[in-house]
Amino acid sequence: MTEPVRRRLAADALLRKPLWSPEDLALYLDLPVKTIYKQRADGDLCPGYRFGKHLRFKRDEVLAWIETRRDEA
């Protein structure tokens, strides 16, 4: 199985999960995990939820946030 196919299958599996970890979000957005934490620290990321030491993002809120980032140019 090629890497693009593997990534696509992983992203499809994420859509069935209601809560995403920072690693899940990075995989879905095809960004480094470090970028997710930096954008969160800068306040340029959708809100997350803290469960003890674990950070999670609601899938539906992430997808709605993505729509707000549309670049019409």
Kinemage of the C-alpha trace (Angstrom):
@kinemage 1
@onewidth
@group {chain A} dominant
@subgroup {mainchain}
@vectorlist {calphas} color= white
{ca met a 1} P 0.000 0.000 0.000
{ca thr a 2} L 1.414 3.399 -0.952
{ca glu a 3} L 1.854 6.230 1.551
{ca pro a 4} L -0.876 8.456 0.014
{ca val a 5} L -3.362 5.584 0.190
{ca arg a 6} L -2.376 4.850 3.789
{ca arg a 7} L -2.841 8.524 4.729
{ca arg a 8} L -6.236 8.639 3.025
{ca leu a 9} L -7.438 5.550 4.908
{ca ala a 10} L -6.204 7.029 8.196
{ca ala a 11} L -7.977 10.334 7.493
{ca asp a 12} L -11.199 8.482 6.633
{ca ala a 13} L -10.973 6.581 9.928
{ca leu a 14} L -10.591 9.896 11.790
{ca leu a 15} L -13.932 11.102 10.474
{ca arg a 16} L -15.613 8.375 12.532
{ca lys a 17} L -13.977 9.534 15.793
{ca pro a 18} L -15.840 12.282 17.700
{ca leu a 19} L -12.743 13.511 19.568
{ca trp a 20} L -9.313 14.013 18.035
{ca ser a 21} L -5.922 14.195 19.683
{ca pro a 22} L -3.376 16.786 18.504
{ca glu a 23} L -1.741 13.953 16.530
{ca asp a 24} L -5.074 13.123 14.876
{ca leu a 25} L -5.600 16.768 13.965
{ca ala a 26} L -2.089 17.024 12.555
{ca leu a 27} L -2.678 13.917 10.459
{ca tyr a 28} L -5.991 15.231 9.133
{ca leu a 29} L -4.533 18.650 8.263
{ca asp a 30} L -1.277 17.138 7.002
{ca leu a 31} L 0.722 19.389 9.329
{ca pro a 32} L 3.454 18.666 11.857
{ca val a 33} L 2.202 18.147 15.420
{ca lys a 34} L 4.527 20.977 16.481
{ca thr a 35} L 2.525 23.338 14.235
{ca ile a 36} L -0.717 22.314 15.955
{ca tyr a 37} L 0.721 23.201 19.372
{ca lys a 38} L 2.175 26.489 18.064
{ca gln a 39} L -1.102 27.553 16.462
{ca arg a 40} L -2.927 26.679 19.674
{ca ala a 41} L -0.484 28.748 21.735
{ca asp a 42} L -0.916 31.654 19.288
{ca gly a 43} L -4.728 31.402 19.568
{ca asp a 44} L -5.015 30.564 15.873
{ca leu a 45} L -6.663 27.156 16.257
{ca cys a 46} L -10.140 25.945 17.085
{ca pro a 47} L -10.843 25.484 20.809
{ca gly a 48} L -9.658 22.303 22.447
{ca tyr a 49} L -10.763 20.416 25.531
{ca arg a 50} L -8.497 19.346 28.358
{ca phe a 51} L -9.078 16.011 30.101
{ca gly a 52} L -6.387 15.911 32.749
{ca lys a 53} L -3.156 16.108 30.784
{ca his a 54} L -4.845 15.093 27.520
{ca leu a 55} L -5.904 17.608 24.876
{ca arg a 56} L -8.751 16.765 22.513
{ca phe a 57} L -10.622 18.525 19.733
{ca lys a 58} L -14.247 17.918 18.740
{ca arg a 59} L -14.341 16.656 15.166
{ca asp a 60} L -17.390 18.732 14.218
{ca glu a 61} L -15.834 21.910 15.626
{ca val a 62} L -12.613 21.235 13.721
{ca leu a 63} L -14.509 20.785 10.459
{ca ala a 64} L -16.491 24.000 11.086
{ca trp a 65} L -13.274 25.865 11.952
{ca ile a 66} L -11.686 24.664 8.712
{ca glu a 67} L -14.535 26.300 6.781
{ca thr a 68} L -13.739 29.648 8.445
{ca arg a 69} L -10.192 29.412 7.081
{ca arg a 70} L -11.299 29.410 3.426
{ca asp a 71} L -9.094 31.557 1.214
{ca glu a 72} L -11.112 33.077 -1.590
{ca ala a 73} L -8.045 34.384 -3.432
